[in-house]
Amino acid sequence: MADIKEHMKVIGKDGAPVGTVDRIEGDRIKLTKKDSGAGHQGHHHYIDRKLVGSVEGDTVKLSVNASAVPETEASGAKV
């Protein structure tokens, strides 16, 4: 998590975009509001650190495909 910085791209294992890092909050990556999908505008989405596979350059690569990011994470709910 120490390697993850603001404005880094977050992509799934499949290379599909998930969002952009707003900041780190505890054990979660807070994504920028602008990356919220339809029906989710106006609030932040979160990714649990356990889903981070690696950090390469300015990109956070998840260990799961973008489509597999749990809805509980995408909605900002804590698990």
C-alpha positions in Angstrom: 0.0 0.0 0.0 3.0 2.3 0.6 3.7 2.3 -3.2 0.2 3.4 -4.1 -0.1 7.1 -4.7 -2.8 9.6 -5.7 -3.8 9.7 -9.4 -2.5 6.2 -10.2 -4.6 4.1 -12.6 -6.3 1.0 -11.2 -6.8 -1.8 -13.6 -8.1 -5.4 -13.4 -6.0 -8.5 -14.0 -7.6 -8.4 -17.5 -6.2 -4.9 -18.2 -9.7 -3.3 -18.0 -9.8 0.0 -16.2 -11.3 0.1 -12.7 -10.6 3.8 -11.7 -8.1 6.3 -10.5 -6.7 6.5 -6.9 -8.0 9.4 -4.9 -6.2 8.3 -1.8 -5.5 5.5 0.7 -7.9 5.1 3.6 -6.8 2.4 6.0 -6.7 -0.9 4.1 -8.7 0.4 1.1 -8.0 2.4 -2.0 -10.5 5.3 -2.4 -11.2 5.9 -6.1 -12.0 9.3 -7.5 -15.7 10.2 -7.9 -15.3 10.8 -11.6 -14.8 7.1 -12.1 -18.1 6.1 -10.6 -20.4 4.3 -13.1 -23.9 5.2 -14.1 -26.2 5.4 -11.1 -23.2 5.8 -8.7 -22.2 9.4 -9.5 -21.4 11.7 -6.6 -19.8 9.2 -4.2 -16.5 7.4 -4.0 -15.8 3.7 -4.6 -13.3 1.6 -2.7 -11.1 -1.3 -3.4 -9.8 -3.5 -0.6 -6.0 -3.9 -0.5 -6.4 -7.7 -0.6 -7.4 -7.3 -4.2 -4.1 -5.6 -5.2 -1.9 -7.9 -7.2 1.0 -5.5 -7.9 2.0 -1.9 -8.4 3.9 -1.2 -11.6 5.0 2.3 -12.5 1.9 4.5 -12.2 -0.5 1.6 -12.3 -2.2 -0.5 -9.6 -2.9 -4.0 -11.0 -5.6 -6.0 -9.2 -5.4 -9.8 -8.8 -8.9 -10.1 -10.2 -10.6 -9.1 -13.5 -12.2 -5.6 -13.4 -15.7 -7.2 -13.7 -15.0 -9.3 -10.6 -14.4 -6.4 -8.3 -17.1 -7.1 -5.6 -20.1 -4.8 -5.6 -19.6 -4.3 -1.9 -16.2 -2.8 -2.7 -17.5 -0.8 -5.7 -20.3 0.7 -3.6 -18.0 1.8 -0.8 -19.5 -0.6 1.8 -17.0 -2.0 4.3 -16.6 -5.8 4.3 
